[in-house]
């Protein structure tokens, strides 16, 4: 037997969404995301005593877990980081005292430099691990993460900030006691939490530009920079998640001895980070190429997008409202081109919430997350497909998405007016997929429709009334509706197929869909026009 007595340390940051998305100031969101990132990267490395396997990368802007072989078992490392990132970490120690010392120094640092961030830390000492026994370490880790840490999270009371002693003034962003006046923001009163987020913005900006360089362009700095005054004042909040990633990490290393489990976990973690990073880079490059081709027209050399959470399978970015759908589809499609270490294709789902630029950001994010869950439900357990869902909150939506759709997206004869959520590959039904929707958008953005708004409004009202009203509309205007996917019968049915409608989504999206590429030339038909979009 090759056994050692170890101390395991698990970290899980609570309330990440509230912490990152709780402000309507973009720099606060970016700074908060960077604080969460650094909590399980730089701060870990700073306080781990003795040699370990966490190293600096990206020119000291980030850290990376290094596969160190069996150096930890041989006593060459005082601590081994199994994984770290996304507000979570797992660390192995030989010495219980060093683990306790790390917890004290680490917690003290977060209290000082990351006020408002609440880590839950669970230390499990005197764990006997047989390095040669299959699943020995994996079983201990799964129990620590799924049971011990979860119990501590549920038993720990919700954080409550100190509301102030004596005479205090409140922060104009959080309501917490103000500690300073922000000279760069109209001398607004700010709390220690907001101060920390503002201070970390520069670090988050540097890391983003190192991962996804934009030269010669720059990223937007404020929500007000998303959209063009007088043309569009909407922003899109895009939230994307990898499918079945939680299960993949729970199953990784099954049947392997401890060292094999650590290596497999590290490979999966690194690969998922590479997939998310590659998808984001491809999305940014797609925007840049569209600008270079003259399809998107920039103002002030600023690309209207800002990734807030990136790296790993979880990604959130904001962009011009007219680009939300196309960029979300591009991100998910690029994500789904990659393979995991076991050879299976990675898949993802995304939710896109399009709202006014001054809409409460935390609520917009919650709705984008809800839409991502709706997209996942569309897959019905199909692990080989990706999906996308969206909603236009032009009226200041406050209800859950499901309630809104039941109330506002039903025809008089009981059919759904939507085709979304959409799968990204060819759909088994021949039409409820992204390619079919994109083709419809190309048709509805031609002058025949864009120059006759009254006709579009009349068609929308006819769709609300049902199939017979649509047929009367087509007869009145002597027109044939576009074909939908492989369904040659769609236009004769008013677009109503299997209880869903093919045309309503495209009509609703006419003002919120900016293509990044020009249609492929078809010698057999007149070339569709591609509208230039000033962003």
C-alpha positions as CSV (number, residue, x, y, z in Angstrom):
1,X,0.0,0.0,0.0
2,X,1.1,3.5,-0.8
3,X,-0.8,5.6,1.8
4,X,-0.4,9.1,3.1
5,X,-2.4,11.2,5.6
6,X,-3.5,14.4,3.9
7,X,-5.6,17.5,4.6
8,X,-8.1,18.5,1.9
9,X,-9.3,22.1,1.5
10,X,-12.3,23.1,-0.6
11,X,-13.3,26.7,-1.4
12,X,-16.6,27.8,-2.9
13,X,-17.4,31.5,-3.3
14,X,-21.1,32.2,-2.5
15,X,-23.4,34.6,-4.3
16,X,-21.2,35.2,-7.3
17,X,-24.0,36.4,-9.5
18,X,-25.3,38.9,-7.0
19,X,-21.7,40.1,-6.4
20,X,-20.8,40.5,-10.1
21,X,-24.1,41.7,-11.7
22,X,-25.5,43.8,-8.8
23,X,-24.5,47.2,-10.3
24,X,-25.7,49.1,-13.3
25,X,-22.2,50.4,-13.9
26,X,-20.2,48.2,-16.3
27,X,-16.8,48.9,-14.7
28,X,-18.2,47.6,-11.4
29,X,-19.3,44.4,-13.0
30,X,-16.0,43.9,-14.7
31,X,-14.0,44.7,-11.6
32,X,-16.2,42.3,-9.5
33,X,-15.7,39.5,-12.0
34,X,-12.0,40.1,-11.7
35,X,-12.1,39.9,-7.9
36,X,-13.9,36.6,-8.1
37,X,-11.4,35.3,-10.6
38,X,-8.4,36.4,-8.5
39,X,-9.9,34.9,-5.4
40,X,-9.1,31.4,-6.8
41,X,-6.0,32.4,-8.8
42,X,-3.6,35.1,-7.6
43,X,-4.8,35.1,-4.0
44,X,-4.4,31.4,-3.7
45,X,-0.9,31.5,-5.1
46,X,0.0,34.4,-2.8
47,X,-0.8,32.6,0.4
48,X,0.1,28.9,-0.4
49,X,3.2,28.3,1.7
50,X,6.1,26.5,0.2
51,X,6.4,25.0,-3.3
52,X,3.2,24.2,-5.1
53,X,1.9,23.6,-8.6
54,X,0.2,27.0,-9.2
55,X,2.2,29.2,-11.6
56,X,1.9,32.6,-13.1
57,X,0.9,32.9,-16.8
58,X,-0.2,35.6,-19.4
59,X,2.7,37.8,-18.3
60,X,1.7,37.5,-14.6
61,X,-1.9,38.5,-15.3
62,X,-3.2,35.0,-14.5
63,X,-2.3,31.7,-12.9
64,X,-2.4,28.1,-14.1
65,X,-2.5,24.7,-12.4
66,X,0.5,22.7,-13.6
67,X,0.6,19.0,-13.8
68,X,3.6,18.2,-11.5
69,X,3.5,14.4,-11.8
70,X,4.1,12.7,-8.5
71,X,6.1,15.5,-6.9
72,X,3.5,16.0,-4.2
73,X,3.6,12.3,-3.1
74,X,7.4,12.5,-2.9
75,X,7.1,15.5,-0.6
76,X,8.6,18.0,-3.1
77,X,5.4,20.1,-2.9
78,X,3.9,21.4,0.3
79,X,0.5,21.8,-1.4
80,X,-1.1,20.6,-4.7
81,X,-3.9,22.5,-6.3
82,X,-6.2,20.0,-7.9
83,X,-8.4,22.7,-9.5
84,X,-8.9,26.4,-9.1
85,X,-11.2,28.8,-11.0
86,X,-14.7,30.2,-11.3
87,X,-14.8,30.8,-7.5
88,X,-14.0,27.2,-6.6
89,X,-10.8,25.5,-5.6
90,X,-9.5,22.2,-4.1
91,X,-6.1,21.9,-2.5
92,X,-4.2,19.0,-0.9
93,X,-1.8,19.6,2.0
94,X,0.6,17.3,3.7
95,X,0.6,19.5,6.9
96,X,-2.7,20.3,8.6
97,X,-1.1,23.4,10.3
98,X,0.0,24.8,7.0
99,X,-3.6,24.4,5.7
100,X,-5.0,26.2,8.7
101,X,-2.4,29.0,8.3
102,X,-3.4,29.3,4.7
103,X,-7.1,29.7,5.6
104,X,-6.3,32.4,8.1
105,X,-4.1,34.5,5.7
106,X,-6.4,33.8,2.7
107,X,-9.6,34.9,4.6
108,X,-7.9,38.0,6.0
109,X,-6.8,39.0,2.5
110,X,-10.4,38.7,1.1
111,X,-11.8,40.7,4.0
112,X,-9.4,43.5,3.3
113,X,-9.2,43.5,-0.5
114,X,-12.5,41.9,-1.6
115,X,-15.2,43.3,0.8
116,X,-18.6,41.7,0.1
117,X,-17.1,38.5,-1.3
118,X,-18.2,35.5,0.8
119,X,-16.0,32.4,0.5
120,X,-17.2,29.1,2.1
121,X,-14.1,27.1,3.2
122,X,-14.2,23.4,4.3
123,X,-11.1,21.8,5.7
124,X,-11.1,18.0,6.0
125,X,-8.0,16.8,8.0
126,X,-6.5,13.4,8.7
127,X,-7.7,11.8,5.4
128,X,-5.9,8.6,4.6
129,X,-5.3,8.3,0.9
130,X,-4.1,5.1,-0.8
131,X,-2.4,6.4,-4.0
132,X,-2.7,3.1,-5.7
133,X,-6.4,2.3,-4.8
134,X,-8.8,3.1,-7.7
135,X,-11.4,5.9,-6.8
136,X,-9.9,6.3,-3.3
137,X,-9.2,10.1,-3.7
138,X,-12.1,10.6,-6.1
139,X,-14.6,9.3,-3.6
140,X,-13.2,11.5,-0.8
141,X,-13.3,14.6,-3.0
142,X,-16.9,14.0,-4.2
143,X,-18.0,13.6,-0.6
144,X,-16.2,16.8,0.4
145,X,-17.7,18.8,-2.5
146,X,-21.2,17.4,-2.7
147,X,-21.9,16.8,0.9
148,X,-19.5,18.4,3.5
149,X,-19.1,21.7,1.6
150,X,-22.8,21.9,0.7
151,X,-23.9,21.3,4.3
152,X,-21.6,24.2,5.4
153,X,-23.0,26.5,2.7
154,X,-26.6,25.8,3.8
155,X,-25.8,26.2,7.5
156,X,-23.8,29.4,7.1
157,X,-26.1,32.4,7.5
158,X,-26.5,34.8,4.6
159,X,-23.9,37.6,4.7
160,X,-25.0,40.9,6.1
161,X,-22.8,43.9,5.8
162,X,-22.2,46.2,8.8
163,X,-24.8,48.9,8.3
164,X,-22.8,51.6,10.0
165,X,-22.0,53.0,13.4
166,X,-22.6,56.5,14.6
167,X,-23.2,59.1,11.8
168,X,-22.8,57.5,8.3
169,X,-23.7,58.3,4.7
170,X,-24.7,55.5,2.4
171,X,-23.1,54.3,-0.8
172,X,-25.0,55.5,-3.8
173,X,-24.6,52.1,-5.5
174,X,-25.0,49.5,-2.7
175,X,-26.7,51.3,0.3
176,X,-23.8,50.2,2.5
177,X,-21.8,52.8,4.5
178,X,-19.8,55.0,2.2
179,X,-16.1,55.2,2.8
180,X,-15.0,57.7,0.1
181,X,-16.1,60.0,-2.6
182,X,-15.4,58.9,-6.2
183,X,-13.7,61.9,-7.8
184,X,-14.0,60.2,-11.3
185,X,-17.8,59.7,-11.0
186,X,-19.3,63.1,-10.0
187,X,-18.1,62.7,-6.4
188,X,-20.6,59.9,-5.7
189,X,-20.4,58.2,-2.3
190,X,-19.0,54.7,-2.6
191,X,-18.6,51.8,-0.2
192,X,-15.5,49.7,0.4
193,X,-17.0,47.0,-1.9
194,X,-17.5,49.5,-4.8
195,X,-14.0,50.8,-4.2
196,X,-12.5,47.3,-4.5
197,X,-14.5,46.6,-7.7
198,X,-13.3,49.9,-9.3
199,X,-9.7,49.2,-8.3
200,X,-9.8,45.8,-9.9
201,X,-11.3,47.0,-13.2
202,X,-7.9,47.7,-14.7
203,X,-6.7,44.1,-13.9
204,X,-9.8,42.6,-15.5
205,X,-9.3,44.8,-18.6
206,X,-5.6,43.9,-18.9
207,X,-6.4,40.1,-18.6
208,X,-9.2,40.4,-21.2
209,X,-6.9,42.2,-23.7
210,X,-4.2,39.6,-23.1
211,X,-6.6,36.7,-23.8
212,X,-8.6,38.4,-26.6
213,X,-6.5,41.3,-28.1
214,X,-8.6,43.8,-30.0
215,X,-6.0,45.9,-31.7
216,X,-6.6,48.3,-33.4
217,X,-10.0,48.4,-31.7
218,X,-11.0,48.7,-28.1
219,X,-13.7,47.2,-25.8
220,X,-16.7,49.3,-24.6
221,X,-16.3,50.8,-21.2
222,X,-19.9,51.8,-20.3
223,X,-23.4,50.5,-20.9
224,X,-24.2,53.8,-22.6
225,X,-21.7,53.0,-25.3
226,X,-23.8,50.1,-26.5
227,X,-26.0,51.2,-29.3
228,X,-26.3,54.4,-31.3
229,X,-28.4,57.4,-30.0
230,X,-31.4,57.9,-32.2
231,X,-31.0,54.4,-33.8
232,X,-30.8,51.8,-31.1
233,X,-30.4,52.2,-27.4
234,X,-30.6,48.5,-26.5
235,X,-28.1,46.1,-25.1
236,X,-28.0,42.3,-25.1
237,X,-27.0,40.3,-22.1
238,X,-25.7,36.9,-23.2
239,X,-25.2,34.1,-20.8
240,X,-23.8,30.8,-22.1
241,X,-23.1,27.5,-20.3
242,X,-21.5,24.2,-21.3
243,X,-23.9,21.3,-21.3
244,X,-23.4,18.5,-18.7
245,X,-20.2,20.0,-17.4
246,X,-21.1,19.4,-13.8
247,X,-21.6,15.7,-14.5
248,X,-18.4,15.5,-16.5
249,X,-16.4,16.8,-13.6
250,X,-18.2,14.5,-11.2
251,X,-17.5,11.5,-13.4
252,X,-13.9,12.3,-14.4
253,X,-11.2,9.9,-13.3
254,X,-13.7,7.1,-12.4
255,X,-11.8,3.9,-11.7
256,X,-8.4,5.6,-11.6
257,X,-5.9,5.7,-8.7
258,X,-5.4,9.0,-7.0
259,X,-2.7,10.4,-9.3
260,X,-4.6,9.4,-12.4
261,X,-7.7,11.1,-11.0
262,X,-5.8,14.3,-10.3
263,X,-4.3,14.3,-13.8
264,X,-7.6,13.6,-15.5
265,X,-9.3,16.3,-13.5
266,X,-6.6,18.8,-14.5
267,X,-6.8,17.8,-18.1
268,X,-10.6,18.3,-18.2
269,X,-10.4,21.6,-16.3
270,X,-7.7,23.0,-18.6
271,X,-9.5,21.8,-21.8
272,X,-12.8,23.3,-20.7
273,X,-11.0,26.6,-20.1
274,X,-9.4,26.4,-23.6
275,X,-12.8,25.7,-25.2
276,X,-14.4,28.7,-23.6
277,X,-11.5,30.9,-24.4
278,X,-11.3,29.8,-28.0
279,X,-15.1,30.3,-28.5
280,X,-14.8,33.9,-27.1
281,X,-11.8,34.6,-29.3
282,X,-13.6,33.4,-32.4
283,X,-16.6,35.5,-31.5
284,X,-14.5,38.6,-31.2
285,X,-12.6,37.8,-34.4
286,X,-16.0,37.4,-36.2
287,X,-16.9,41.0,-35.1
288,X,-13.6,42.4,-36.2
289,X,-13.8,40.7,-39.6
290,X,-17.3,42.1,-40.1
291,X,-16.0,45.6,-39.3
292,X,-13.1,45.1,-41.7
293,X,-15.5,44.1,-44.5
294,X,-17.6,47.2,-43.9
295,X,-20.7,45.4,-42.7
296,X,-20.5,46.9,-39.2
297,X,-19.7,50.6,-39.0
298,X,-17.9,51.5,-35.8
299,X,-18.0,54.7,-33.8
300,X,-14.7,55.9,-32.2
301,X,-13.0,52.6,-32.9
302,X,-14.9,50.9,-30.1
303,X,-16.2,47.4,-30.6
304,X,-19.6,47.3,-28.8
305,X,-19.0,44.2,-26.7
306,X,-17.6,43.6,-23.2
307,X,-17.0,40.1,-21.9
308,X,-17.6,40.1,-18.1
309,X,-17.2,36.4,-17.1
310,X,-15.0,34.4,-19.4
311,X,-12.8,31.3,-19.3
312,X,-14.3,27.9,-18.5
313,X,-17.7,26.7,-19.7
314,X,-19.5,29.7,-18.1
315,X,-19.5,32.9,-20.1
316,X,-21.4,36.2,-19.9
317,X,-20.9,39.2,-22.1
318,X,-22.9,42.3,-23.1
319,X,-23.1,43.8,-26.5
320,X,-25.1,46.1,-28.8
321,X,-28.7,44.8,-28.7
322,X,-28.7,44.3,-32.5
323,X,-25.7,41.9,-32.2
324,X,-26.9,39.8,-29.3
325,X,-28.5,36.9,-31.3
326,X,-25.8,36.6,-33.9
327,X,-22.9,36.8,-31.4
328,X,-24.6,34.3,-29.1
329,X,-25.1,31.8,-31.9
330,X,-21.5,32.3,-33.1
331,X,-20.1,31.7,-29.5
332,X,-22.2,28.6,-29.0
333,X,-21.3,27.2,-32.5
334,X,-17.6,27.8,-31.9
335,X,-17.8,26.2,-28.4
336,X,-19.5,23.1,-30.0
337,X,-16.6,22.7,-32.5
338,X,-14.3,21.7,-29.7
339,X,-13.8,18.2,-28.1
340,X,-13.3,17.2,-24.5
341,X,-10.4,15.0,-23.4
342,X,-12.5,11.9,-23.8
343,X,-13.1,12.8,-27.5
344,X,-16.8,13.8,-27.1
345,X,-17.9,17.1,-28.6
346,X,-18.5,19.9,-26.2
347,X,-22.0,21.5,-26.5
348,X,-23.5,24.5,-24.9
349,X,-26.7,26.6,-24.6
350,X,-27.1,30.3,-24.4
351,X,-29.8,32.8,-23.3
352,X,-30.0,36.3,-24.8
353,X,-31.9,39.1,-23.0
354,X,-32.3,42.3,-25.0
355,X,-33.2,45.3,-22.9
356,X,-32.8,49.1,-22.7
357,X,-29.2,50.1,-21.8
358,X,-30.4,51.4,-18.4
359,X,-32.5,48.4,-17.5
360,X,-31.5,46.9,-14.1
361,X,-28.6,44.7,-15.0
362,X,-29.0,42.1,-12.3
363,X,-32.5,41.4,-13.5
364,X,-31.4,41.3,-17.1
365,X,-28.8,38.7,-16.2
366,X,-31.3,36.6,-14.2
367,X,-33.5,36.5,-17.3
368,X,-30.6,35.6,-19.6
369,X,-29.8,32.8,-17.2
370,X,-33.5,31.7,-17.3
371,X,-33.4,31.7,-21.1
372,X,-30.3,29.6,-21.1
373,X,-32.2,27.0,-19.0
374,X,-35.0,27.2,-21.5
375,X,-32.5,26.5,-24.3
376,X,-31.2,23.5,-22.3
377,X,-34.8,22.1,-22.0
378,X,-35.2,22.3,-25.8
379,X,-32.4,19.7,-26.1
380,X,-34.5,17.1,-24.2
381,X,-31.4,15.3,-23.0
382,X,-29.7,15.3,-26.3
383,X,-26.0,15.7,-25.3
384,X,-24.8,16.1,-28.9
385,X,-26.6,19.4,-29.7
386,X,-26.5,23.0,-28.6
387,X,-29.3,25.5,-28.3
388,X,-30.2,29.2,-28.1
389,X,-33.2,31.1,-26.7
390,X,-33.9,34.9,-26.4
391,X,-36.4,37.5,-25.4
392,X,-36.9,41.2,-26.3
393,X,-37.6,43.1,-23.1
394,X,-38.7,46.3,-24.9
395,X,-41.5,46.9,-22.4
396,X,-39.5,46.6,-19.2
397,X,-40.3,42.9,-18.6
398,X,-40.6,41.9,-14.9
399,X,-42.4,38.5,-15.1
400,X,-40.7,35.1,-15.6
401,X,-40.2,34.2,-19.2
402,X,-42.6,31.3,-19.1
403,X,-45.5,33.5,-17.9
404,X,-44.8,36.1,-20.5
405,X,-44.8,33.6,-23.3
406,X,-48.1,32.0,-22.2
407,X,-49.7,35.4,-21.9
408,X,-48.3,37.3,-25.0
409,X,-47.1,34.6,-27.4
410,X,-50.2,32.6,-28.2
411,X,-52.4,32.9,-31.2
412,X,-56.2,33.2,-30.9
413,X,-56.5,29.6,-31.9
414,X,-54.1,28.4,-29.2
415,X,-50.9,27.9,-31.1
416,X,-47.5,29.2,-29.9
417,X,-46.3,32.1,-31.9
418,X,-42.6,31.2,-31.4
419,X,-40.2,28.8,-33.1
420,X,-37.5,29.4,-30.4
421,X,-35.7,27.9,-28.5
422,X,-33.6,26.8,-31.5
423,X,-31.0,24.1,-31.9
424,X,-27.8,25.1,-33.6
425,X,-27.6,22.2,-35.9
426,X,-30.2,20.9,-38.4
427,X,-33.3,20.2,-36.4
428,X,-35.0,16.8,-36.7
429,X,-38.3,18.6,-37.5
430,X,-36.7,20.3,-40.4
431,X,-37.2,24.0,-39.3
432,X,-36.8,24.9,-35.6
433,X,-33.1,25.5,-35.9
434,X,-30.7,28.5,-36.3
435,X,-30.1,28.0,-40.0
436,X,-33.8,28.2,-40.8
437,X,-34.2,31.3,-38.6
438,X,-31.2,33.0,-40.2
439,X,-32.6,32.3,-43.7
440,X,-35.9,33.8,-42.7
441,X,-34.1,36.9,-41.3
442,X,-32.3,37.4,-44.6
443,X,-35.7,37.3,-46.4
444,X,-37.5,39.7,-44.0
445,X,-34.6,42.2,-44.1
446,X,-35.0,42.7,-47.9
447,X,-36.6,45.9,-49.2
448,X,-39.8,44.1,-50.0
449,X,-40.4,43.9,-46.2
450,X,-38.3,46.6,-44.6
451,X,-39.7,49.4,-46.8
452,X,-43.3,48.4,-46.1
453,X,-43.7,48.5,-42.4
454,X,-47.4,48.5,-42.6
455,X,-47.4,45.2,-44.3
456,X,-45.1,43.8,-41.6
457,X,-47.4,45.0,-38.9
458,X,-50.5,43.6,-40.7
459,X,-48.7,40.2,-40.9
460,X,-47.9,40.3,-37.2
461,X,-51.5,40.9,-36.3
462,X,-52.7,38.2,-38.7
463,X,-50.3,35.7,-37.0
464,X,-51.8,36.6,-33.6
465,X,-55.2,35.7,-35.0
466,X,-54.2,32.4,-36.4
467,X,-53.8,30.4,-39.7
468,X,-57.0,31.6,-41.4
469,X,-56.2,35.3,-40.8
470,X,-52.7,34.7,-42.3
471,X,-54.1,33.1,-45.4
472,X,-56.5,36.1,-45.9
473,X,-53.5,38.4,-45.5
474,X,-51.5,36.6,-48.2
475,X,-54.5,36.7,-50.5
476,X,-55.1,40.4,-49.9
477,X,-51.4,41.4,-50.6
478,X,-50.9,38.8,-53.3
479,X,-47.7,37.4,-51.8
480,X,-46.2,34.1,-50.8
481,X,-44.5,33.8,-47.5
482,X,-40.9,32.5,-47.4
483,X,-40.1,28.8,-47.2
484,X,-39.0,27.6,-43.8
485,X,-36.1,25.2,-43.6
486,X,-37.1,22.0,-45.4
487,X,-40.8,22.6,-44.8
488,X,-42.2,23.4,-48.3
489,X,-45.7,23.6,-46.7
490,X,-45.0,26.3,-44.2
491,X,-46.4,29.2,-46.2
492,X,-49.6,27.4,-47.0
493,X,-50.1,26.8,-43.3
494,X,-49.5,30.4,-42.2
495,X,-46.3,29.2,-40.7
496,X,-48.1,27.1,-38.1
497,X,-46.4,23.8,-37.8
498,X,-46.9,21.4,-34.9
499,X,-48.3,24.0,-32.6
500,X,-45.5,26.5,-33.3
501,X,-45.1,29.4,-35.7
502,X,-42.2,30.0,-38.1
503,X,-42.6,33.7,-38.9
504,X,-43.3,35.6,-35.7
505,X,-39.8,35.3,-34.3
506,X,-38.2,36.7,-37.5
507,X,-40.6,39.6,-37.7
508,X,-40.0,40.5,-34.0
509,X,-36.3,40.3,-34.6
510,X,-36.2,42.6,-37.7
511,X,-34.8,45.5,-35.7
512,X,-32.5,43.4,-33.6
513,X,-30.6,41.3,-36.0
514,X,-27.4,42.5,-37.6
515,X,-25.6,39.9,-39.8
516,X,-21.8,39.6,-39.5
517,X,-21.3,38.2,-43.0
518,X,-22.8,38.8,-46.5
519,X,-25.0,36.1,-48.0
520,X,-23.3,33.6,-50.3
521,X,-23.9,34.5,-53.9
522,X,-26.5,32.3,-55.6
523,X,-26.2,32.6,-59.4
524,X,-29.8,31.2,-59.8
525,X,-31.4,34.0,-57.8
526,X,-31.1,37.7,-57.2
527,X,-28.4,38.4,-54.6
528,X,-30.0,39.4,-51.2
529,X,-28.8,42.7,-49.8
530,X,-26.9,42.9,-46.5
531,X,-27.8,46.0,-44.5
532,X,-24.9,48.0,-43.1
533,X,-25.2,48.6,-39.4
534,X,-23.7,51.6,-37.6
535,X,-22.7,50.5,-34.1
